[in-house]
């Protein structure tokens, strides 16, 4: 049961960090498009 909890925590942490980096990456691309069009 403990192993299951640890596994869920790792999955949750990975999903959160992945979404954080994805948002930063999308913001970076959008800023690049905005700068190149301006």
N, CA, C and O atoms as a printed pandas DataFrame, in Angstrom:
     atom_number atom_name residue_name chain_id  residue_number  x_coord  y_coord  z_coord
0              1         N          UNK        A               1    0.838   -1.202    0.000
1              2        CA          UNK        A               1    0.000    0.000    0.000
2              3         C          UNK        A               1    0.873    1.253    0.000
3              4         O          UNK        A               1    0.560    2.237   -0.670
4              5         N          UNK        A               2    1.970    1.207    0.758
5              6        CA          UNK        A               2    2.871    2.357    0.811
6              7         C          UNK        A               2    3.497    2.603   -0.557
7              8         O          UNK        A               2    3.634    3.744   -0.998
8              9         N          UNK        A               3    3.873    1.511   -1.221
9             10        CA          UNK        A               3    4.475    1.630   -2.545
10            11         C          UNK        A               3    3.484    2.266   -3.518
11            12         O          UNK        A               3    3.866    3.066   -4.372
12            13         N          UNK        A               4    2.218    1.906   -3.381
13            14        CA          UNK        A               4    1.174    2.468   -4.242
14            15         C          UNK        A               4    1.056    3.980   -4.027
15            16         O          UNK        A               4    0.924    4.739   -4.987
16            17         N          UNK        A               5    1.104    4.412   -2.767
17            18        CA          UNK        A               5    1.013    5.843   -2.452
18            19         C          UNK        A               5    2.199    6.598   -3.031
19            20         O          UNK        A               5    2.036    7.677   -3.601
20            21         N          UNK        A               6    3.390    6.034   -2.886
21            22        CA          UNK        A               6    4.593    6.671   -3.417
22            23         C          UNK        A               6    4.501    6.777   -4.934
23            24         O          UNK        A               6    4.876    7.794   -5.516
24            25         N          UNK        A               7    4.002    5.722   -5.569
25            26        CA          UNK        A               7    3.865    5.719   -7.017
26            27         C          UNK        A               7    2.897    6.804   -7.470
27            28         O          UNK        A               7    3.154    7.490   -8.460
28            29         N          UNK        A               8    1.785    6.965   -6.752
29            30        CA          UNK        A               8    0.805    7.994   -7.093
30            31         C          UNK        A               8    1.404    9.383   -6.919
31            32         O          UNK        A               8    1.158   10.273   -7.733
32            33         N          UNK        A               9    2.193    9.575   -5.858
33            34        CA          UNK        A               9    2.834   10.867   -5.624
34            35         C          UNK        A               9    3.809   11.190   -6.743
35            36         O          UNK        A               9    3.860   12.326   -7.215
36            37         N          UNK        A              10    4.586   10.198   -7.170
37            38        CA          UNK        A              10    5.539   10.407   -8.256
38            39         C          UNK        A              10    4.815   10.751   -9.553
39            40         O          UNK        A              10    5.250   11.632  -10.295
40            41         N          UNK        A              11    3.718   10.061   -9.825
41            42        CA          UNK        A              11    2.931   10.339  -11.029
42            43         C          UNK        A              11    2.380   11.756  -10.981
43            44         O          UNK        A              11    2.422   12.478  -11.977
44            45         N          UNK        A              12    1.862   12.154   -9.817
45            46        CA          UNK        A              12    1.289   13.490   -9.656
46            47         C          UNK        A              12    2.363   14.555   -9.835
47            48         O          UNK        A              12    2.143   15.553  -10.523
48            49         N          UNK        A              13    3.520   14.347   -9.221
49            50        CA          UNK        A              13    4.620   15.300   -9.323
50            51         C          UNK        A              13    5.081   15.431  -10.766
51            52         O          UNK        A              13    5.340   16.537  -11.240
52            53         N          UNK        A              14    5.183   14.307  -11.467
53            54        CA          UNK        A              14    5.627   14.313  -12.860
54            55         C          UNK        A              14    4.625   15.063  -13.735
55            56         O          UNK        A              14    5.022   15.835  -14.609
56            57         N          UNK        A              15    3.332   14.843  -13.507
57            58        CA          UNK        A              15    2.300   15.516  -14.295
58            59         C          UNK        A              15    2.334   17.023  -14.055
59            60         O          UNK        A              15    2.199   17.806  -14.995
60            61         N          UNK        A              16    2.515   17.429  -12.797
61            62        CA          UNK        A              16    2.552   18.858  -12.469
62            63         C          UNK        A              16    3.765   19.530  -13.102
63            64         O          UNK        A              16    3.639   20.599  -13.699
64            65         N          UNK        A              17    4.939   18.911  -12.978
65            66        CA          UNK        A              17    6.150   19.503  -13.545
66            67         C          UNK        A              17    6.063   19.532  -15.068
67            68         O          UNK        A              17    6.538   20.473  -15.703
68            69         N          UNK        A              18    5.453   18.494  -15.654
69            70        CA          UNK        A              18    5.323   18.432  -17.106
70            71         C          UNK        A              18    4.409   19.547  -17.605
71            72         O          UNK        A              18    4.722   20.207  -18.596
72            73         N          UNK        A              19    3.283   19.762  -16.928
73            74        CA          UNK        A              19    2.359   20.812  -17.347
74            75         C          UNK        A              19    3.005   22.186  -17.156
75            76         O          UNK        A              19    2.775   23.097  -17.951
76            77         N          UNK        A              20    3.824   22.336  -16.085
77            78        CA          UNK        A              20    4.509   23.599  -15.840
78            79         C          UNK        A              20    5.452   23.916  -16.991
79            80         O          UNK        A              20    5.452   25.036  -17.502
80            81         N          UNK        A              21    6.259   22.937  -17.403
81            82        CA          UNK        A              21    7.194   23.162  -18.500
82            83         C          UNK        A              21    6.460   23.360  -19.820
83            84         O          UNK        A              21    6.910   24.130  -20.669
84            85         N          UNK        A              22    5.333   22.672  -20.001
85            86        CA          UNK        A              22    4.553   22.832  -21.230
86            87         C          UNK        A              22    4.010   24.251  -21.325
87            88         O          UNK        A              22    4.040   24.855  -22.397
88            89         N          UNK        A              23    3.514   24.789  -20.213
89            90        CA          UNK        A              23    2.998   26.152  -20.220
90            91         C          UNK        A              23    4.108   27.151  -20.516
91            92         O          UNK        A              23    3.894   28.107  -21.263
92            93         N          UNK        A              24    5.284   26.946  -19.946
93            94        CA          UNK        A              24    6.413   27.842  -20.209
94            95         C          UNK        A              24    6.818   27.765  -21.673
95            96         O          UNK        A              24    7.135   28.781  -22.290
96            97         N          UNK        A              25    6.807   26.550  -22.230
97            98        CA          UNK        A              25    7.198   26.351  -23.623
98            99         C          UNK        A              25    6.209   27.039  -24.561
99           100         O          UNK        A              25    6.616   27.690  -25.523
100          101         N          UNK        A              26    4.906   26.899  -24.283
101          102        CA          UNK        A              26    3.880   27.539  -25.112
102          103         C          UNK        A              26    3.995   29.060  -25.011
103          104         O          UNK        A              26    3.879   29.759  -26.017
104          105         N          UNK        A              27    4.223   29.573  -23.803
105          106        CA          UNK        A              27    4.369   31.016  -23.626
106          107         C          UNK        A              27    5.584   31.523  -24.397
107          108         O          UNK        A              27    5.544   32.607  -24.979
108          109         N          UNK        A              28    6.663   30.743  -24.401
109          110        CA          UNK        A              28    7.882   31.115  -25.122
110          111         C          UNK        A              28    7.606   31.200  -26.622
111          112         O          UNK        A              28    8.040   32.142  -27.286
112          113         N          UNK        A              29    6.882   30.212  -27.153
113          114        CA          UNK        A              29    6.560   30.194  -28.585
114          115         C          UNK        A              29    5.642   31.361  -28.941
115          116         O          UNK        A              29    5.860   32.040  -29.944
116          117         N          UNK        A              30    4.615   31.596  -28.122
117          118        CA          UNK        A              30    3.685   32.690  -28.400
118          119         C          UNK        A              30    4.403   34.031  -28.371
119          120         O          UNK        A              30    4.119   34.904  -29.191
120          121         N          UNK        A              31    5.332   34.203  -27.434
121          122        CA          UNK        A              31    6.080   35.450  -27.360
122          123         C          UNK        A              31    6.956   35.606  -28.592
123          124         O          UNK        A              31    7.097   36.711  -29.116
124          125         N          UNK        A              32    7.540   34.522  -29.055
125          126        CA          UNK        A              32    8.367   34.566  -30.260
126          127         C          UNK        A              32    7.547   34.959  -31.481
127          128         O          UNK        A              32    7.999   35.755  -32.304
128          129         N          UNK        A              33    6.345   34.404  -31.602
129          130        CA          UNK        A              33    5.467   34.747  -32.728
130          131         C          UNK        A              33    5.062   36.217  -32.638
131          132         O          UNK        A              33    5.042   36.922  -33.647
132          133         N          UNK        A              34    4.743   36.673  -31.436
133          134        CA          UNK        A              34    4.316   38.060  -31.239
134          135         C          UNK        A              34    5.436   39.030  -31.595
135          136         O          UNK        A              34    5.200   40.054  -32.235
136          137         N          UNK        A              35    6.657   38.702  -31.177
137          138        CA          UNK        A              35    7.807   39.571  -31.448
138          139         C          UNK        A              35    8.121   39.594  -32.940
139          140         O          UNK        A              35    8.423   40.651  -33.493
140          141         N          UNK        A              36    8.051   38.444  -33.591
141          142        CA          UNK        A              36    8.396   38.386  -35.011
142          143         C          UNK        A              36    7.330   39.070  -35.872
143          144         O          UNK        A              36    7.640   39.569  -36.953
144          145         N          UNK        A              37    6.083   39.095  -35.404
145          146        CA          UNK        A              37    5.013   39.723  -36.182
146          147         C          UNK        A              37    4.954   41.225  -35.925
147          148         O          UNK        A              37    4.433   41.972  -36.753
148          149         N          UNK        A              38    5.481   41.674  -34.789
149          150        CA          UNK        A              38    5.421   43.091  -34.432
150          151         C          UNK        A              38    6.538   43.903  -35.075
151          152         O          UNK        A              38    6.620   45.114  -34.867
